[in-house]
């Protein structure tokens, strides 16, 4: 679950989930809801594996890689975890919504509250 929160210059969200994978899935939902991509084509999907730590650096690295891939014409459609995190990317034809330049380190901190993980993310637009 995520909700947008007030932020002076950029777009910020607070995310609460049970797992680190759930936090990443919610960030992926934010990207999908914000970008409003049209005509996603997964006939030739690409899968990228990530060997990241389950911390703020891991979130920063994987999310900024997703944003860079979008700029190159590949949209992240799914995140999953086996031994490593894996993201499936598909091509797309057009973006109708807002785009992000990057995920920032501003206030990027994972906290554990009542058996839930919480993180605030700020995107540079």
N, CA, C and O atoms as CSV, one atom per row, in Angstrom:
chain,resi,resn,atom,element,x,y,z
A,1,UNK,N,N,0.836,-1.167,0.000
A,1,UNK,CA,C,0.000,0.000,0.000
A,1,UNK,C,C,0.888,1.240,0.000
A,1,UNK,O,O,1.898,1.289,0.703
A,2,UNK,N,N,0.509,2.233,-0.787
A,2,UNK,CA,C,1.260,3.477,-0.789
A,2,UNK,C,C,0.308,4.655,-0.816
A,2,UNK,O,O,-0.848,4.528,-1.220
A,3,UNK,N,N,0.808,5.809,-0.380
A,3,UNK,CA,C,0.039,7.043,-0.464
A,3,UNK,C,C,0.990,8.180,-0.763
A,3,UNK,O,O,2.126,8.194,-0.290
A,4,UNK,N,N,0.515,9.146,-1.560
A,4,UNK,CA,C,1.334,10.313,-1.858
A,4,UNK,C,C,1.346,11.217,-0.636
A,4,UNK,O,O,0.326,11.380,0.034
A,5,UNK,N,N,2.499,11.802,-0.348
A,5,UNK,CA,C,2.619,12.742,0.767
A,5,UNK,C,C,3.140,14.069,0.236
A,5,UNK,O,O,3.772,14.125,-0.819
A,6,UNK,N,N,2.870,15.129,0.974
A,6,UNK,CA,C,3.307,16.464,0.551
A,6,UNK,C,C,4.820,16.554,0.544
A,6,UNK,O,O,5.499,16.088,1.458
A,7,UNK,N,N,5.323,17.163,-0.509
A,7,UNK,CA,C,6.752,17.422,-0.612
A,7,UNK,C,C,6.916,18.697,-1.420
A,7,UNK,O,O,6.187,18.915,-2.388
A,8,UNK,N,N,7.858,19.534,-1.038
A,8,UNK,CA,C,7.963,20.867,-1.615
A,8,UNK,C,C,8.311,20.906,-3.098
A,8,UNK,O,O,7.716,21.699,-3.827
A,9,UNK,N,N,9.238,20.095,-3.576
A,9,UNK,CA,C,9.714,20.235,-4.947
A,9,UNK,C,C,9.477,19.015,-5.821
A,9,UNK,O,O,9.359,19.142,-7.040
A,10,UNK,N,N,9.407,17.867,-5.233
A,10,UNK,CA,C,9.345,16.635,-5.998
A,10,UNK,C,C,8.067,15.878,-5.653
A,10,UNK,O,O,7.156,16.439,-5.044
A,11,UNK,N,N,7.999,14.623,-6.035
A,11,UNK,CA,C,6.863,13.769,-5.684
A,11,UNK,C,C,7.337,12.770,-4.635
A,11,UNK,O,O,8.346,12.090,-4.822
A,12,UNK,N,N,6.601,12.688,-3.532
A,12,UNK,CA,C,6.990,11.805,-2.436
A,12,UNK,C,C,5.844,10.862,-2.090
A,12,UNK,O,O,4.669,11.208,-2.212
A,13,UNK,N,N,6.217,9.666,-1.656
A,13,UNK,CA,C,5.245,8.652,-1.253
A,13,UNK,C,C,5.721,7.976,0.013
A,13,UNK,O,O,6.921,7.841,0.249
A,14,UNK,N,N,4.767,7.553,0.826
A,14,UNK,CA,C,5.062,6.699,1.961
A,14,UNK,C,C,4.493,5.326,1.647
A,14,UNK,O,O,3.341,5.206,1.229
A,15,UNK,N,N,5.296,4.296,1.849
A,15,UNK,CA,C,4.901,2.924,1.514
A,15,UNK,C,C,5.003,2.078,2.776
A,15,UNK,O,O,5.975,2.178,3.525
A,16,UNK,N,N,4.001,1.251,3.003
A,16,UNK,CA,C,4.012,0.306,4.116
A,16,UNK,C,C,3.673,-1.062,3.549
A,16,UNK,O,O,2.677,-1.218,2.842
A,17,UNK,N,N,4.502,-2.056,3.861
A,17,UNK,CA,C,4.267,-3.402,3.364
A,17,UNK,C,C,4.883,-4.406,4.330
A,17,UNK,O,O,5.639,-4.038,5.228
A,18,UNK,N,N,4.550,-5.672,4.134
A,18,UNK,CA,C,5.053,-6.731,5.011
A,18,UNK,C,C,6.494,-7.114,4.710
A,18,UNK,O,O,7.223,-7.532,5.610
A,19,UNK,N,N,6.919,-6.978,3.442
A,19,UNK,CA,C,8.224,-7.485,3.024
A,19,UNK,C,C,8.970,-6.458,2.175
A,19,UNK,O,O,8.385,-5.497,1.676
A,20,UNK,N,N,10.270,-6.682,2.024
A,20,UNK,CA,C,11.080,-5.841,1.145
A,20,UNK,C,C,10.587,-5.973,-0.292
A,20,UNK,O,O,10.487,-4.976,-1.007
A,21,UNK,N,N,10.278,-7.202,-0.722
A,21,UNK,CA,C,9.725,-7.402,-2.064
A,21,UNK,C,C,8.427,-6.617,-2.213
A,21,UNK,O,O,8.187,-6.018,-3.261
A,22,UNK,N,N,7.596,-6.611,-1.191
A,22,UNK,CA,C,6.348,-5.851,-1.233
A,22,UNK,C,C,6.587,-4.365,-1.394
A,22,UNK,O,O,5.837,-3.695,-2.105
A,23,UNK,N,N,7.628,-3.828,-0.741
A,23,UNK,CA,C,7.971,-2.413,-0.931
A,23,UNK,C,C,8.323,-2.141,-2.387
A,23,UNK,O,O,7.875,-1.150,-2.964
A,24,UNK,N,N,9.128,-3.023,-2.982
A,24,UNK,CA,C,9.507,-2.854,-4.392
A,24,UNK,C,C,8.295,-2.977,-5.306
A,24,UNK,O,O,8.176,-2.235,-6.281
A,25,UNK,N,N,7.399,-3.903,-5.002
A,25,UNK,CA,C,6.180,-4.053,-5.804
A,25,UNK,C,C,5.325,-2.786,-5.734
A,25,UNK,O,O,4.743,-2.370,-6.735
A,26,UNK,N,N,5.253,-2.179,-4.553
A,26,UNK,CA,C,4.491,-0.937,-4.426
A,26,UNK,C,C,5.150,0.218,-5.181
A,26,UNK,O,O,4.453,1.045,-5.768
A,27,UNK,N,N,6.473,0.282,-5.171
A,27,UNK,CA,C,7.164,1.308,-5.948
A,27,UNK,C,C,6.894,1.087,-7.436
A,27,UNK,O,O,6.701,2.046,-8.182
A,28,UNK,N,N,6.880,-0.160,-7.860
A,28,UNK,CA,C,6.567,-0.464,-9.259
A,28,UNK,C,C,5.144,-0.019,-9.590
A,28,UNK,O,O,4.900,0.485,-10.686
A,29,UNK,N,N,4.196,-0.197,-8.659
A,29,UNK,CA,C,2.819,0.279,-8.862
A,29,UNK,C,C,2.792,1.795,-8.994
A,29,UNK,O,O,2.068,2.336,-9.830
A,30,UNK,N,N,3.577,2.478,-8.173
A,30,UNK,CA,C,3.659,3.943,-8.265
A,30,UNK,C,C,4.128,4.348,-9.658
A,30,UNK,O,O,3.555,5.245,-10.276
A,31,UNK,N,N,5.164,3.688,-10.144
A,31,UNK,CA,C,5.683,4.001,-11.480
A,31,UNK,C,C,4.616,3.741,-12.537
A,31,UNK,O,O,4.413,4.572,-13.422
A,32,UNK,N,N,3.937,2.610,-12.461
A,32,UNK,CA,C,2.875,2.301,-13.424
A,32,UNK,C,C,1.768,3.348,-13.371
A,32,UNK,O,O,1.328,3.841,-14.409
A,33,UNK,N,N,1.319,3.689,-12.168
A,33,UNK,CA,C,0.222,4.646,-12.016
A,33,UNK,C,C,0.617,6.047,-12.454
A,33,UNK,O,O,-0.227,6.787,-12.960
A,34,UNK,N,N,1.863,6.429,-12.276
A,34,UNK,CA,C,2.327,7.768,-12.615
A,34,UNK,C,C,2.637,7.906,-14.104
A,34,UNK,O,O,2.267,8.903,-14.724
A,35,UNK,N,N,3.300,6.930,-14.669
A,35,UNK,CA,C,3.738,7.008,-16.066
A,35,UNK,C,C,2.590,6.808,-17.054
A,35,UNK,O,O,2.593,7.402,-18.132
A,36,UNK,N,N,1.623,5.987,-16.702
A,36,UNK,CA,C,0.485,5.701,-17.589
A,36,UNK,C,C,0.961,5.304,-18.996
A,36,UNK,O,O,0.645,5.961,-19.988
A,37,UNK,N,N,1.720,4.219,-19.045
A,37,UNK,CA,C,2.317,3.752,-20.293
A,37,UNK,C,C,1.260,3.094,-21.185
A,37,UNK,O,O,0.364,2.400,-20.703
A,38,UNK,N,N,1.381,3.323,-22.474
A,38,UNK,CA,C,0.466,2.721,-23.443
A,38,UNK,C,C,1.179,1.641,-24.252
A,38,UNK,O,O,2.379,1.719,-24.512
A,39,UNK,N,N,0.408,0.644,-24.635
A,39,UNK,CA,C,0.848,-0.415,-25.544
A,39,UNK,C,C,2.117,-1.129,-25.080
A,39,UNK,O,O,3.132,-1.144,-25.777
A,40,UNK,N,N,2.038,-1.711,-23.907
A,40,UNK,CA,C,3.159,-2.525,-23.427
A,40,UNK,C,C,3.170,-3.823,-24.216
A,40,UNK,O,O,2.151,-4.505,-24.328
A,41,UNK,N,N,4.336,-4.159,-24.763
A,41,UNK,CA,C,4.484,-5.350,-25.594
A,41,UNK,C,C,5.500,-6.290,-24.951
A,41,UNK,O,O,6.699,-6.014,-24.924
A,42,UNK,N,N,4.990,-7.409,-24.434
A,42,UNK,CA,C,5.879,-8.372,-23.766
A,42,UNK,C,C,6.184,-9.587,-24.637
A,42,UNK,O,O,6.577,-10.630,-24.115
A,43,UNK,N,N,6.012,-9.471,-25.951
A,43,UNK,CA,C,6.358,-10.587,-26.835
A,43,UNK,C,C,7.828,-10.952,-26.705
A,43,UNK,O,O,8.195,-12.127,-26.746
A,44,UNK,N,N,8.651,-9.947,-26.549
A,44,UNK,CA,C,10.075,-10.176,-26.323
A,44,UNK,C,C,10.432,-9.473,-25.014
A,44,UNK,O,O,10.891,-8.331,-25.012
A,45,UNK,N,N,10.216,-10.162,-23.920
A,45,UNK,CA,C,10.503,-9.588,-22.609
A,45,UNK,C,C,11.970,-9.802,-22.260
A,45,UNK,O,O,12.581,-10.793,-22.661
A,46,UNK,N,N,12.519,-8.862,-21.513
A,46,UNK,CA,C,13.890,-8.968,-21.017
A,46,UNK,C,C,13.828,-9.083,-19.498
A,46,UNK,O,O,13.034,-8.401,-18.849
A,47,UNK,N,N,14.657,-9.937,-18.944
A,47,UNK,CA,C,14.710,-10.113,-17.496
A,47,UNK,C,C,16.086,-9.686,-17.000
A,47,UNK,O,O,17.113,-10.123,-17.521
A,48,UNK,N,N,16.089,-8.833,-15.994
A,48,UNK,CA,C,17.323,-8.356,-15.379
A,48,UNK,C,C,17.383,-8.875,-13.951
A,48,UNK,O,O,16.432,-8.710,-13.187
A,49,UNK,N,N,18.496,-9.502,-13.589
A,49,UNK,CA,C,18.697,-9.968,-12.217
A,49,UNK,C,C,19.472,-8.918,-11.431
A,49,UNK,O,O,20.371,-8.262,-11.956
A,50,UNK,N,N,19.105,-8.775,-10.171
A,50,UNK,CA,C,19.761,-7.820,-9.288
A,50,UNK,C,C,20.234,-8.545,-8.036
A,50,UNK,O,O,19.457,-9.246,-7.387
A,51,UNK,N,N,21.482,-8.378,-7.705
A,51,UNK,CA,C,22.039,-8.920,-6.477
A,51,UNK,C,C,22.177,-7.746,-5.516
A,51,UNK,O,O,23.258,-7.175,-5.368
A,52,UNK,N,N,21.076,-7.392,-4.867
A,52,UNK,CA,C,21.053,-6.209,-4.006
A,52,UNK,C,C,20.824,-6.603,-2.552
A,52,UNK,O,O,20.297,-7.675,-2.257
A,53,UNK,N,N,21.222,-5.730,-1.672
A,53,UNK,CA,C,20.928,-5.901,-0.256
A,53,UNK,C,C,19.540,-5.340,0.008
A,53,UNK,O,O,19.094,-4.418,-0.675
A,54,UNK,N,N,18.868,-5.895,0.992
A,54,UNK,CA,C,17.522,-5.432,1.338
A,54,UNK,C,C,17.629,-4.240,2.281
A,54,UNK,O,O,17.318,-4.321,3.470
A,55,UNK,N,N,18.083,-3.128,1.701
A,55,UNK,CA,C,18.239,-1.884,2.449
A,55,UNK,C,C,17.972,-0.707,1.509
A,55,UNK,O,O,17.555,-0.888,0.365
A,56,UNK,N,N,18.221,0.497,2.015
A,56,UNK,CA,C,17.961,1.700,1.225
A,56,UNK,C,C,18.786,1.739,-0.055
A,56,UNK,O,O,18.287,2.168,-1.096
A,57,UNK,N,N,20.041,1.299,0.004
A,57,UNK,CA,C,20.880,1.280,-1.198
A,57,UNK,C,C,20.300,0.350,-2.254
A,57,UNK,O,O,20.330,0.665,-3.444
A,58,UNK,N,N,19.770,-0.797,-1.826
A,58,UNK,CA,C,19.151,-1.720,-2.763
A,58,UNK,C,C,17.952,-1.105,-3.453
A,58,UNK,O,O,17.792,-1.248,-4.665
A,59,UNK,N,N,17.106,-0.420,-2.696
A,59,UNK,CA,C,15.944,0.270,-3.274
A,59,UNK,C,C,16.424,1.324,-4.263
A,59,UNK,O,O,15.933,1.395,-5.390
A,60,UNK,N,N,17.379,2.136,-3.842
A,60,UNK,CA,C,17.903,3.208,-4.684
A,60,UNK,C,C,18.435,2.653,-6.006
A,60,UNK,O,O,18.114,3.172,-7.075
A,61,UNK,N,N,19.240,1.610,-5.931
A,61,UNK,CA,C,19.869,1.050,-7.126
A,61,UNK,C,C,18.857,0.452,-8.097
A,61,UNK,O,O,18.904,0.739,-9.293
A,62,UNK,N,N,17.942,-0.378,-7.595
A,62,UNK,CA,C,17.025,-1.064,-8.495
A,62,UNK,C,C,16.013,-0.090,-9.115
A,62,UNK,O,O,15.707,-0.183,-10.303
A,63,UNK,N,N,15.498,0.837,-8.308
A,63,UNK,CA,C,14.502,1.777,-8.830
A,63,UNK,C,C,15.131,2.711,-9.859
A,63,UNK,O,O,14.507,3.000,-10.880
A,64,UNK,N,N,16.332,3.182,-9.619
A,64,UNK,CA,C,16.974,4.046,-10.609
A,64,UNK,C,C,17.344,3.276,-11.873
A,64,UNK,O,O,17.378,3.856,-12.958
A,65,UNK,N,N,17.619,1.985,-11.749
A,65,UNK,CA,C,17.828,1.173,-12.939
A,65,UNK,C,C,16.527,1.061,-13.745
A,65,UNK,O,O,16.554,1.117,-14.974
A,66,UNK,N,N,15.398,0.905,-13.062
A,66,UNK,CA,C,14.104,0.864,-13.753
A,66,UNK,C,C,13.864,2.161,-14.525
A,66,UNK,O,O,13.440,2.138,-15.680
A,67,UNK,N,N,14.143,3.289,-13.873
A,67,UNK,CA,C,13.922,4.592,-14.517
A,67,UNK,C,C,14.828,4.733,-15.738
A,67,UNK,O,O,14.392,5.246,-16.769
A,68,UNK,N,N,16.062,4.293,-15.639
A,68,UNK,CA,C,16.982,4.348,-16.792
A,68,UNK,C,C,16.493,3.445,-17.916
A,68,UNK,O,O,16.577,3.821,-19.085
A,69,UNK,N,N,15.983,2.261,-17.586
A,69,UNK,CA,C,15.474,1.337,-18.611
A,69,UNK,C,C,14.272,1.929,-19.337
A,69,UNK,O,O,14.113,1.736,-20.542
A,70,UNK,N,N,13.432,2.644,-18.608
A,70,UNK,CA,C,12.270,3.280,-19.233
A,70,UNK,C,C,12.737,4.280,-20.280
A,70,UNK,O,O,12.168,4.358,-21.369
A,71,UNK,N,N,13.771,5.040,-19.952
A,71,UNK,CA,C,14.329,5.999,-20.912
A,71,UNK,C,C,14.853,5.308,-22.177
A,71,UNK,O,O,14.888,5.909,-23.250
A,72,UNK,N,N,15.256,4.051,-22.041
A,72,UNK,CA,C,15.776,3.285,-23.181
A,72,UNK,C,C,14.683,2.494,-23.906
A,72,UNK,O,O,14.972,1.759,-24.850
A,73,UNK,N,N,13.427,2.646,-23.465
A,73,UNK,CA,C,12.316,2.009,-24.167
A,73,UNK,C,C,11.812,0.705,-23.572
A,73,UNK,O,O,11.044,-0.015,-24.211
A,74,UNK,N,N,12.241,0.393,-22.341
A,74,UNK,CA,C,11.793,-0.846,-21.689
A,74,UNK,C,C,11.162,-0.528,-20.343
A,74,UNK,O,O,11.775,0.107,-19.485
A,75,UNK,N,N,9.931,-0.980,-20.176
A,75,UNK,CA,C,9.174,-0.671,-18.972
A,75,UNK,C,C,9.169,-1.862,-18.022
A,75,UNK,O,O,8.895,-2.984,-18.445
A,76,UNK,N,N,9.467,-1.636,-16.742
A,76,UNK,CA,C,9.433,-2.741,-15.775
A,76,UNK,C,C,7.983,-3.149,-15.498
A,76,UNK,O,O,7.165,-2.322,-15.095
A,77,UNK,N,N,7.681,-4.402,-15.713
A,77,UNK,CA,C,6.296,-4.856,-15.537
A,77,UNK,C,C,6.120,-5.785,-14.350
A,77,UNK,O,O,5.007,-5.952,-13.853
A,78,UNK,N,N,7.228,-6.402,-13.882
A,78,UNK,CA,C,7.106,-7.350,-12.777
A,78,UNK,C,C,8.426,-7.448,-12.038
A,78,UNK,O,O,9.501,-7.435,-12.638
A,79,UNK,N,N,8.318,-7.547,-10.703
A,79,UNK,CA,C,9.484,-7.790,-9.849
A,79,UNK,C,C,9.192,-9.045,-9.036
A,79,UNK,O,O,8.098,-9.209,-8.495
A,80,UNK,N,N,10.178,-9.923,-8.956
A,80,UNK,CA,C,10.016,-11.146,-8.164
A,80,UNK,C,C,11.361,-11.489,-7.538
A,80,UNK,O,O,12.395,-10.926,-7.899
A,81,UNK,N,N,11.325,-12.419,-6.598
A,81,UNK,CA,C,12.563,-12.818,-5.941
A,81,UNK,C,C,12.639,-14.331,-5.868
A,81,UNK,O,O,11.707,-15.005,-5.427
A,82,UNK,N,N,13.779,-14.845,-6.315
A,82,UNK,CA,C,14.139,-16.239,-6.098
A,82,UNK,C,C,15.367,-16.155,-5.198
A,82,UNK,O,O,15.240,-15.830,-4.017
A,83,UNK,N,N,16.519,-16.433,-5.719
A,83,UNK,CA,C,17.746,-16.186,-4.960
A,83,UNK,C,C,18.155,-14.724,-5.105
A,83,UNK,O,O,18.726,-14.131,-4.189
A,84,UNK,N,N,17.856,-14.158,-6.262
A,84,UNK,CA,C,18.111,-12.750,-6.544
A,84,UNK,C,C,16.787,-12.105,-6.935
A,84,UNK,O,O,15.806,-12.790,-7.224
A,85,UNK,N,N,16.781,-10.796,-6.938
A,85,UNK,CA,C,15.611,-10.083,-7.429
A,85,UNK,C,C,15.660,-10.074,-8.948
A,85,UNK,O,O,16.727,-9.911,-9.541
A,86,UNK,N,N,14.501,-10.249,-9.575
A,86,UNK,CA,C,14.422,-10.271,-11.025
A,86,UNK,C,C,13.306,-9.329,-11.472
A,86,UNK,O,O,12.191,-9.366,-10.951
A,87,UNK,N,N,13.632,-8.490,-12.441
A,87,UNK,CA,C,12.639,-7.595,-13.016
A,87,UNK,C,C,12.441,-7.964,-14.473
A,87,UNK,O,O,13.401,-8.159,-15.218
A,88,UNK,N,N,11.183,-8.057,-14.867
A,88,UNK,CA,C,10.829,-8.295,-16.265
A,88,UNK,C,C,10.509,-6.948,-16.907
A,88,UNK,O,O,9.721,-6.165,-16.375
A,89,UNK,N,N,11.126,-6.691,-18.049
A,89,UNK,CA,C,10.936,-5.451,-18.802
A,89,UNK,C,C,10.297,-5.762,-20.147
A,89,UNK,O,O,10.614,-6.777,-20.768
A,90,UNK,N,N,9.406,-4.899,-20.595
A,90,UNK,CA,C,8.765,-5.040,-21.905
A,90,UNK,C,C,8.839,-3.700,-22.633
A,90,UNK,O,O,8.940,-2.645,-22.007
A,91,UNK,N,N,8.790,-3.755,-23.935
A,91,UNK,CA,C,8.792,-2.516,-24.708
A,91,UNK,C,C,7.422,-1.846,-24.594
A,91,UNK,O,O,6.446,-2.469,-24.178
A,92,UNK,N,N,7.368,-0.589,-24.964
A,92,UNK,CA,C,6.119,0.169,-24.919
A,92,UNK,C,C,6.154,1.224,-26.016
A,92,UNK,O,O,7.209,1.506,-26.585
A,93,UNK,N,N,4.987,1.808,-26.310
A,93,UNK,CA,C,4.957,2.779,-27.394
A,93,UNK,C,C,4.928,4.231,-26.926
A,93,UNK,O,O,5.435,5.114,-27.618
A,94,UNK,N,N,4.337,4.484,-25.753
A,94,UNK,CA,C,4.127,5.884,-25.388
A,94,UNK,C,C,3.879,6.027,-23.888
A,94,UNK,O,O,3.306,5.143,-23.251
A,95,UNK,N,N,4.319,7.154,-23.340
A,95,UNK,CA,C,4.037,7.498,-21.947
A,95,UNK,C,C,3.051,8.661,-21.950
A,95,UNK,O,O,3.286,9.683,-22.594
A,96,UNK,N,N,1.948,8.497,-21.226
A,96,UNK,CA,C,0.913,9.534,-21.161
A,96,UNK,C,C,1.007,10.383,-19.897
A,96,UNK,O,O,0.509,11.509,-19.875
A,97,UNK,N,N,1.626,9.870,-18.865
A,97,UNK,CA,C,1.648,10.568,-17.582
A,97,UNK,C,C,2.958,11.263,-17.299
A,97,UNK,O,O,3.736,11.573,-18.201
A,98,UNK,N,N,3.178,11.497,-16.023
A,98,UNK,CA,C,4.396,12.135,-15.512
A,98,UNK,C,C,5.549,11.139,-15.560
A,98,UNK,O,O,5.328,9.930,-15.488
A,99,UNK,N,N,6.767,11.633,-15.680
A,99,UNK,CA,C,7.944,10.765,-15.621
A,99,UNK,C,C,8.859,11.244,-14.500
A,99,UNK,O,O,8.806,12.403,-14.090
A,100,UNK,N,N,9.685,10.347,-14.021
A,100,UNK,CA,C,10.640,10.662,-12.961
A,100,UNK,C,C,12.038,10.744,-13.558
A,100,UNK,O,O,12.381,9.989,-14.468
A,101,UNK,N,N,12.838,11.664,-13.040
A,101,UNK,CA,C,14.248,11.721,-13.419
A,101,UNK,C,C,15.040,10.688,-12.630
A,101,UNK,O,O,15.927,10.021,-13.164
A,102,UNK,N,N,14.701,10.566,-11.334
A,102,UNK,CA,C,15.435,9.637,-10.468
A,102,UNK,C,C,14.743,9.518,-9.120
A,102,UNK,O,O,13.954,10.375,-8.723
A,103,UNK,N,N,15.061,8.430,-8.430
A,103,UNK,CA,C,14.736,8.297,-7.017
A,103,UNK,C,C,15.866,8.962,-6.260
A,103,UNK,O,O,17.035,8.734,-6.571
A,104,UNK,N,N,15.543,9.779,-5.272
A,104,UNK,CA,C,16.576,10.477,-4.514
A,104,UNK,C,C,16.861,9.744,-3.201
A,104,UNK,O,O,16.103,8.872,-2.777
A,105,UNK,N,N,17.963,10.119,-2.581
A,105,UNK,CA,C,18.287,9.590,-1.248
A,105,UNK,C,C,17.596,10.398,-0.146
A,105,UNK,O,O,17.674,10.029,1.025
A,106,UNK,N,N,16.924,11.489,-0.505
A,106,UNK,CA,C,16.297,12.356,0.487
A,106,UNK,C,C,15.269,11.581,1.311
A,106,UNK,O,O,14.300,11.057,0.761
A,107,UNK,N,N,15.473,11.507,2.613
A,107,UNK,CA,C,14.581,10.802,3.561
A,107,UNK,C,C,14.404,9.321,3.251
A,107,UNK,O,O,13.458,8.708,3.747
A,108,UNK,N,N,15.273,8.732,2.457
A,108,UNK,CA,C,15.147,7.323,2.095
A,108,UNK,C,C,15.637,6.467,3.265
A,108,UNK,O,O,16.838,6.304,3.480
A,109,UNK,N,N,14.686,5.935,4.004
A,109,UNK,CA,C,15.033,5.119,5.168
A,109,UNK,C,C,13.943,4.080,5.390
A,109,UNK,O,O,12.762,4.416,5.475
A,110,UNK,N,N,14.344,2.825,5.483
A,110,UNK,CA,C,13.401,1.745,5.773
A,110,UNK,C,C,13.304,1.609,7.284
A,110,UNK,O,O,14.316,1.516,7.978
A,111,UNK,N,N,12.079,1.599,7.781
A,111,UNK,CA,C,11.848,1.420,9.215
A,111,UNK,C,C,10.901,0.246,9.422
A,111,UNK,O,O,10.029,-0.021,8.594
A,112,UNK,N,N,11.084,-0.444,10.529
A,112,UNK,CA,C,10.182,-1.544,10.877
A,112,UNK,C,C,9.248,-1.044,11.967
A,112,UNK,O,O,9.690,-0.608,13.030
A,113,UNK,N,N,7.945,-1.114,11.688
A,113,UNK,CA,C,6.923,-0.658,12.631
A,113,UNK,C,C,5.843,-1.721,12.726
A,113,UNK,O,O,5.195,-2.037,11.728
A,114,UNK,N,N,5.646,-2.266,13.895
A,114,UNK,CA,C,4.568,-3.241,14.139
A,114,UNK,C,C,4.560,-4.348,13.086
A,114,UNK,O,O,3.532,-4.612,12.461
A,115,UNK,N,N,5.714,-4.994,12.894
A,115,UNK,CA,C,5.862,-6.097,11.934
A,115,UNK,C,C,5.613,-5.701,10.482
A,115,UNK,O,O,5.349,-6.560,9.640
A,116,UNK,N,N,5.694,-4.421,10.189
A,116,UNK,CA,C,5.567,-3.915,8.821
A,116,UNK,C,C,6.825,-3.115,8.496
A,116,UNK,O,O,7.471,-2.562,9.386
A,117,UNK,N,N,7.156,-3.063,7.226
A,117,UNK,CA,C,8.244,-2.212,6.763
A,117,UNK,C,C,7.642,-0.928,6.206
A,117,UNK,O,O,6.618,-0.958,5.523
A,118,UNK,N,N,8.272,0.175,6.495
A,118,UNK,CA,C,7.815,1.471,6.042
A,118,UNK,C,C,8.983,2.208,5.387
A,118,UNK,O,O,10.117,2.145,5.862
A,119,UNK,N,N,8.688,2.904,4.297
A,119,UNK,CA,C,9.720,3.686,3.624
A,119,UNK,C,C,9.061,4.909,2.983
A,119,UNK,O,O,7.933,4.841,2.494
A,120,UNK,N,N,9.775,6.006,2.999
A,120,UNK,CA,C,9.350,7.201,2.256
A,120,UNK,C,C,10.288,7.326,1.074
A,120,UNK,O,O,11.507,7.239,1.219
A,121,UNK,N,N,9.711,7.530,-0.092
A,121,UNK,CA,C,10.513,7.686,-1.313
A,121,UNK,C,C,10.193,9.031,-1.939
A,121,UNK,O,O,9.040,9.459,-1.975
A,122,UNK,N,N,11.228,9.687,-2.431
A,122,UNK,CA,C,11.091,10.982,-3.084
A,122,UNK,C,C,11.674,10.867,-4.485
A,122,UNK,O,O,12.835,10.498,-4.663
A,123,UNK,N,N,10.846,11.189,-5.475
A,123,UNK,CA,C,11.273,11.137,-6.870
A,123,UNK,C,C,11.526,12.545,-7.378
A,123,UNK,O,O,10.711,13.444,-7.173
A,124,UNK,N,N,12.655,12.732,-8.039
A,124,UNK,CA,C,12.974,13.974,-8.737
A,124,UNK,C,C,12.203,13.968,-10.042
A,124,UNK,O,O,12.268,13.011,-10.813
A,125,UNK,N,N,11.462,15.061,-10.284
A,125,UNK,CA,C,10.688,15.132,-11.534
A,125,UNK,C,C,11.207,16.204,-12.456
A,125,UNK,O,O,10.669,16.395,-13.547
